[in-house]
Amino acid sequence: MNKNVILYWPKEGNTEKSAKIIAKYLGQENCDLLPLDIAMDKDLSIYSFIIAGSATVGADTWQQASDKNLWAKFFAIDRHRNFTGKKVALFGLGNSILYPNHFVDHLEVLYNEFTNAGAEIIGNCPIEGYSFKESRAVKDGFFPGLPIDEDNQPELTEDRIKQWIGNIK
C-alpha cells in the first residue's frame, strides 16, 4: 500500500487546520500528518507521495522571520535533499488583504527547494478567483500549488481543497 505524508509548518493555526482538511479529503487512513519539527527526524523515503505546506510570513518581517523558518533547516539536512522520483504537491497560506504584494510567496520557496531536491511538483492552480497584486510564486498564470487565504476567504477553503485533491489524486 502506498503511504502519503502531509508536512506542514507552522503548527497550530491556519496551516495546521488546512493540513487536517487536506488529510480528511486525501484519506486519513493512508496519510500521516507531520508538523515539520517532528518530520525533521523522520526518514521520508517510505512515503510515495508528499504534500507540503507553509504560511507566508508578512512582508514587513520576511527577512527577519526567514532565519527562524524550519523549512530552511529541513532542507539543510542531508537526507531531505534528495526527493528524486517523489511526487510533491504544495499548499500555501497567505493574506491577500494585508499582504497583496506577497500573497503566498512561500510557495515559490517550497517549489524551488523541492524541485532542486529532484521532486516532481504536481497540483498547480490558476490565479483566477484570488484577489492580490503580486506573488513571487506565480509563473505563467499559475501557482505551483494550492493557495489558501483562510483569513479573508475561509468559506472557500474546503471547496478549494476538495477540488485540488481531486486533481492531484
FENZINOR-V914121 format. One line per field, one symbol per residue. psi: psi as a letter, one per 40 degrees, with the letter a starting at -180 (. if undefined). Layout:
psi=???
This chain:
psi=hhhiihhihiiiadddddddddddddgddfhhhhidddddeiheeehdhhhhiiihiideedddddeehdddddeehdeeehfhehhhiiiiiiheddgeefhfdeddddddddddeeihhifiiiehehhidihddhhfeiieahhhgddefdeeddddddddddde.
